[in-house]
Amino acid sequence: MPIKRNEDTPAPASADVNAKDAREADVADPTRHGSMPPLVTDEPKAGLPPELQPFLEAAASLITFAYTEEQLMEIAKTIQHFHAKPEAYEKALWKLHNSAGSFFLETLNRPGLKQEAKWRLNHWTKVDKLVDALMREFFWLARNERSNGPPSPSEVKTGAVRKPYNEELSTLMKISAMAKSRVVNLGGRIDDGPKLTPKAKYHSKVLDVWTQLGGKLKLSRHPRTKKIKGPLARYFSAVTQPVHGGSPETLPDIIERHLADKAALEKWGLDVFLGDFQP
């Protein structure tokens, strides 16, 4: 027979435990009852000075930058004459969107990124020097070690090419290329040239998208006004004006710097992979 409990009788301890478990479950999974607390509330954030709120909101809007539909249409008009496949256009727009986001993020977080880059640059520079030293030692061993002396008669007869320590040197060359690439990216300069700012890196990415679609880095000027015009100028304006108010009049200097950086990188790559080392 069930026991009738008086209203004044305290609930069993197990009831309190069950209620506590239910509250903890609600906190752990607020959707379990089909509801979700609002992500944004009007309650003031503890520890956040009100004067910083506009700055943080502006920073968040920049980091989450996205072209409007009208802006995307303007960009599409400037590249549609390439008659590329639809996926190529989608990839180009995706790259332009990500490049703009990276530009804003690097610009806003430049002090913190600079400190982190400084630490990483220091370590990658050490790796670069250590690998170069190892390569010189292996080159010496490959050339002078007794076991790597003149080829045997059978090797002469078959024409076999001796490649002592070939795999080890190949691995070291890959590490060397990796280290040198990190040093260039983190140091923001190529062959002691001018430092690459976030804006310069962004412009290079924008020009890379243009050339990957088949465009040429050529400009023309209006015969009377002398203002820069042409397909590249229209593309550059459509892409960069929503981001930082880019002007086609700056294109000559931007293209010159972009081509110089590309040439320096290609030369550096040839030096690395063709063995510009002093064994």
C-alpha positions as CSV (number, residue, x, y, z in Angstrom):
1,M,0.0,0.0,0.0
2,P,1.5,3.4,-1.0
3,I,2.4,5.7,1.8
4,K,0.7,9.1,1.7
5,R,3.2,11.8,2.4
6,N,2.1,14.9,4.2
7,E,2.7,18.2,2.4
8,D,4.9,19.4,5.3
9,T,7.0,16.3,5.0
10,P,10.4,17.1,3.4
11,A,11.0,15.4,0.0
12,P,13.4,12.5,0.0
13,A,17.1,13.3,-0.6
14,S,16.9,11.5,-3.9
15,A,14.5,14.1,-5.2
16,D,17.1,16.9,-4.6
17,V,19.7,14.8,-6.3
18,N,17.5,14.2,-9.4
19,A,16.6,18.0,-9.6
20,K,20.3,18.9,-9.4
21,D,21.1,16.4,-12.1
22,A,18.4,17.9,-14.3
23,R,19.8,21.4,-13.8
24,E,23.3,20.2,-14.7
25,A,22.0,18.5,-17.8
26,D,20.2,21.7,-18.9
27,V,23.5,23.6,-18.5
28,A,25.5,20.9,-20.4
29,D,22.9,20.7,-23.3
30,P,20.6,23.7,-23.4
31,T,18.9,22.2,-26.6
32,R,17.6,19.1,-24.9
33,H,14.2,20.8,-24.3
34,G,14.1,22.2,-27.8
35,S,15.3,25.7,-26.8
36,M,18.6,27.6,-27.0
37,P,19.5,30.6,-24.9
38,P,20.2,33.7,-27.1
39,L,23.9,34.0,-28.2
40,V,23.8,37.8,-28.0
41,T,22.2,39.6,-25.0
42,D,21.9,43.2,-23.9
43,E,23.6,42.5,-20.7
44,P,26.9,44.3,-20.3
45,K,30.0,42.2,-20.5
46,A,32.0,42.1,-17.3
47,G,35.4,43.6,-17.6
48,L,34.8,45.2,-21.1
49,P,35.1,49.0,-21.0
50,P,32.2,50.5,-23.0
51,E,34.5,52.7,-25.0
52,L,36.1,49.6,-26.5
53,Q,32.8,48.1,-27.7
54,P,32.7,50.1,-31.0
55,F,36.3,49.2,-31.8
56,L,35.7,45.5,-31.2
57,E,32.5,45.6,-33.3
58,A,34.4,47.3,-36.1
59,A,37.3,44.7,-35.8
60,A,34.8,41.8,-35.9
61,S,33.1,43.2,-39.0
62,L,36.5,43.5,-40.8
63,I,37.6,40.0,-39.8
64,T,34.3,38.5,-41.1
65,F,34.5,40.6,-44.2
66,A,32.4,39.4,-47.2
67,Y,31.7,41.0,-50.5
68,T,28.1,42.0,-51.1
69,E,26.1,40.5,-54.0
70,E,26.5,43.8,-56.0
71,Q,30.3,43.8,-55.4
72,L,30.6,40.1,-56.5
73,M,28.6,41.0,-59.6
74,E,31.1,43.8,-60.4
75,I,34.1,41.5,-59.9
76,A,32.4,38.8,-62.1
77,K,32.0,41.3,-64.9
78,T,35.7,42.1,-65.0
79,I,36.7,38.4,-65.3
80,Q,33.9,36.9,-67.4
81,H,35.8,37.5,-70.7
82,F,38.2,34.7,-69.8
83,H,35.5,32.1,-70.6
84,A,36.8,29.9,-67.9
85,K,34.9,27.0,-66.3
86,P,32.4,27.9,-63.6
87,E,34.5,26.1,-61.0
88,A,37.5,28.4,-61.9
89,Y,35.4,31.5,-61.3
90,E,34.2,30.1,-58.0
91,K,37.7,29.3,-56.9
92,A,38.9,32.8,-57.9
93,L,36.2,34.5,-55.9
94,W,36.9,32.2,-52.9
95,K,40.6,33.2,-53.1
96,L,39.8,36.9,-53.3
97,H,37.4,36.6,-50.2
98,N,40.1,34.7,-48.2
99,S,42.8,37.1,-49.2
100,A,40.8,40.1,-48.0
101,G,40.1,38.3,-44.7
102,S,43.8,37.5,-44.2
103,F,44.7,41.1,-45.0
104,F,42.3,42.5,-42.3
105,L,43.3,39.8,-39.7
106,E,47.1,40.5,-40.2
107,T,46.5,44.3,-40.1
108,L,44.5,44.2,-36.9
109,N,46.6,41.7,-35.1
110,R,49.9,42.9,-36.4
111,P,51.6,43.5,-33.0
112,G,50.8,40.0,-31.8
113,L,51.6,38.4,-35.1
114,K,54.9,40.3,-35.4
115,Q,56.1,38.9,-32.0
116,E,55.1,35.4,-32.9
117,A,56.7,35.7,-36.3
118,K,59.9,36.9,-34.6
119,W,60.1,33.8,-32.5
120,R,59.4,31.5,-35.4
121,L,61.8,33.3,-37.6
122,N,64.6,32.8,-35.1
123,H,64.0,29.1,-35.0
124,W,63.6,28.6,-38.7
125,T,66.8,30.6,-39.3
126,K,68.6,28.2,-37.0
127,V,67.2,25.2,-38.9
128,D,68.3,26.8,-42.2
129,K,71.9,27.3,-41.0
130,L,72.1,23.8,-39.4
131,V,70.7,22.1,-42.5
132,D,73.2,23.9,-44.8
133,A,76.0,22.8,-42.5
134,L,74.8,19.2,-42.7
135,M,74.6,19.4,-46.4
136,R,78.2,20.6,-46.7
137,E,79.3,17.7,-44.6
138,F,77.4,15.1,-46.6
139,F,78.8,16.6,-49.9
140,W,82.3,16.3,-48.5
141,L,81.6,12.6,-47.4
142,A,80.1,11.8,-50.8
143,R,83.2,13.2,-52.5
144,N,86.0,12.0,-50.3
145,E,85.0,9.0,-48.2
146,R,87.0,6.0,-49.0
147,S,84.0,3.8,-49.5
148,N,82.8,6.3,-52.1
149,G,86.0,6.1,-54.1
150,P,86.4,5.3,-57.8
151,P,83.7,3.0,-59.3
152,S,84.4,-0.7,-59.5
153,P,85.0,-2.5,-62.8
154,S,81.5,-3.8,-62.8
155,E,80.1,-0.3,-62.4
156,V,82.3,0.9,-65.2
157,K,81.1,-2.0,-67.4
158,T,77.4,-1.5,-66.7
159,G,77.6,2.3,-66.7
160,A,75.9,2.6,-63.3
161,V,76.1,6.0,-61.8
162,R,77.2,6.1,-58.2
163,K,75.1,8.4,-56.0
164,P,76.4,8.2,-52.4
165,Y,74.1,9.6,-49.8
166,N,71.7,10.6,-52.5
167,E,68.6,9.9,-50.4
168,E,70.0,11.8,-47.3
169,L,71.0,14.8,-49.5
170,S,67.6,14.8,-51.1
171,T,65.9,14.9,-47.7
172,L,68.2,17.7,-46.5
173,M,67.4,19.7,-49.6
174,K,63.7,19.4,-49.0
175,I,64.2,20.6,-45.4
176,S,66.4,23.4,-46.6
177,A,63.8,24.5,-49.1
178,M,61.2,24.4,-46.3
179,A,63.3,26.4,-43.9
180,K,64.2,29.1,-46.5
181,S,60.6,29.4,-47.5
182,R,59.6,30.0,-43.9
183,V,62.3,32.5,-43.4
184,V,61.1,34.4,-46.5
185,N,57.5,34.3,-45.4
186,L,58.1,35.2,-41.7
187,G,60.8,37.8,-42.5
188,G,58.6,39.5,-45.0
189,R,61.5,40.1,-47.4
190,I,63.3,38.4,-50.2
191,D,67.1,38.6,-50.7
192,D,67.2,41.6,-48.3
193,G,64.7,43.5,-50.4
194,P,62.0,45.8,-49.2
195,K,59.8,44.4,-46.4
196,L,56.4,43.0,-47.6
197,T,53.6,44.7,-45.8
198,P,50.1,43.1,-45.3
199,K,48.8,45.3,-48.1
200,A,51.7,44.3,-50.5
201,K,51.0,40.6,-49.8
202,Y,47.3,41.2,-50.4
203,H,47.9,43.0,-53.7
204,S,50.2,40.1,-54.9
205,K,47.4,37.6,-54.1
206,V,44.9,39.7,-56.1
207,L,47.3,39.8,-59.1
208,D,47.9,36.1,-58.8
209,V,44.2,35.4,-59.2
210,W,44.2,37.6,-62.3
211,T,47.1,35.8,-64.0
212,Q,45.8,32.3,-63.0
213,L,42.6,33.1,-64.9
214,G,44.7,33.9,-67.9
215,G,45.1,37.7,-67.5
216,K,48.2,39.7,-68.4
217,L,49.8,42.3,-66.1
218,K,49.4,45.1,-68.7
219,L,48.0,48.6,-68.4
220,S,46.9,51.4,-70.7
221,R,46.2,55.1,-70.3
222,H,43.5,57.3,-71.6
223,P,45.0,59.4,-74.4
224,R,43.6,62.7,-73.0
225,T,43.3,62.3,-69.2
226,K,46.3,59.9,-68.9
227,K,44.4,58.0,-66.3
228,I,45.0,54.2,-66.1
229,K,42.4,52.1,-67.8
230,G,41.9,48.6,-69.2
231,P,40.7,45.2,-68.0
232,L,43.2,44.8,-65.3
233,A,42.4,48.3,-63.9
234,R,38.7,47.5,-63.8
235,Y,39.4,44.2,-62.1
236,F,41.8,45.7,-59.5
237,S,39.3,48.5,-58.6
238,A,36.3,46.1,-58.3
239,V,38.3,43.8,-56.0
240,T,40.2,46.2,-53.8
241,Q,37.9,49.2,-53.4
242,P,35.5,47.4,-51.1
243,V,38.5,46.3,-49.0
244,H,40.7,49.4,-48.7
245,G,39.6,51.8,-51.3
246,G,42.3,50.7,-53.8
247,S,43.0,53.0,-56.8
248,P,44.1,51.8,-60.3
249,E,46.6,54.7,-60.3
250,T,48.8,52.8,-57.9
251,L,48.9,49.8,-60.2
252,P,52.2,50.6,-61.9
253,D,54.1,50.5,-58.6
254,I,52.2,47.5,-57.4
255,I,52.9,45.5,-60.6
256,E,56.6,46.4,-60.5
257,R,57.0,45.3,-56.9
258,H,54.9,42.1,-57.6
259,L,57.1,41.1,-60.6
260,A,60.3,41.9,-58.7
261,D,59.2,39.7,-55.8
262,K,58.2,36.9,-58.2
263,A,61.6,37.1,-60.0
264,A,63.4,37.0,-56.6
265,L,61.4,33.9,-55.5
266,E,62.1,32.1,-58.8
267,K,65.8,32.8,-58.5
268,W,65.9,31.7,-54.9
269,G,64.0,28.5,-55.9
270,L,66.5,27.8,-58.7
271,D,69.4,28.4,-56.3
272,V,67.9,25.9,-53.8
273,F,66.9,23.1,-56.2
274,L,69.8,23.4,-58.6
275,G,72.3,23.1,-55.9
276,D,73.6,26.6,-55.3
277,F,75.6,25.4,-52.3
278,Q,79.2,25.4,-51.4
279,P,80.0,21.8,-50.4
